[in-house]
Amino acid sequence: MSSILIAQLLSVPPTPDWNFTVGIIISLSCLVAVILTSFIKYPEDTMKMPGLPLTIPAFIAAMCFGHVIGVGIVLGLTNIGSI
C-alpha cells in the first residue's frame, strides 16, 4: 500500500462495535426521518406503503437519510467519548 494511504488509515478514529445503544440511535434517527418525510406536500403518484402516508421511493429515501444521520450521530458521540 502507498505510504499516504497508510498514514491516512492511522489517523482514522476508532469506530464502535454494534451494541444496543447504536441500534437505538440508528432506529430513532430513521423514525425521525420517516416522520419528517411524511410532511412532503406533493408526493409522487406511485404505490403507497401500507399503513404509512409515504410512497415506496419516499420510504426508501427516508430510511437511507435516517441511516446517514444516525451514523453521523454515532460517530460523533464515539469521538467525544459518550459511547
N, C-alpha and C positions, 0 to 999 in steps of 0.2 A: 504494500500500500504506500501511497505517497506520504511524505512526512507532513504535509499540510493537513491531510485528512486525519492522520494520527493525532496531530496537535489539536485539531478541532474535536475529535472524539474524547480527548482527555478533559476538555472544558465543558462537556455536557453535564448538567446536574443530574443526580440520581432520580430515577422515576420510581414511584411507589408500586408495590405489588398490589394486585387486586385484593380488596377486602370489602367488608360490609359498608364502611364509610364511603369508599369510592363508588360503590354501586348505588348508594342512596343519592350521592351528589349528581351522578350521571342521570339517574331516573328523575330527580326533581327538575334538573335543567331541561330534560326532554318534555316533561309535563308543562313547564312554563312556556316552552316554545310552541307546543300544541295549543295551549290556551291563547297565546298571542296570535297565532296563525288563524284561529277561529274568528278573529275580528276583521279578516280581509273582507272588504265590502263586495267586490265583484269576483267571486271565484270562477274558475273555468267551468264549462258545461260538460264535464266528464263525470264518470261514476263517482258517487259519494261513498265514504266509508260508512259501514253500518254502525249506527249509534253516535256518529260524530258529524258535525256540520262541515266537514272537510272533504275535499276531493282526494283521490288517491295520490296524485302528484304533490298536493299541498301537504299531505300527511308525511310522505317520504321526505320532503324538503324540511319539514319541521323537525323530524327525527334527526336528520343529518345536522341541522343547525344546533339542536339541543346537545348532540354529542360533541360538536366542536366547542360550544360554550362550556360544557361540563369538563372536557379535557383541559381547557384553559384554567378553569377554577381549581381542578385537582392539582395541576402542575404548579399553579401559583401558591396554593396552600402548602404543597410539599416544599416549595422553595423557601417559604418563610418559616417552615418547621412546624406547622399546625397539624399535619397528618403524619 
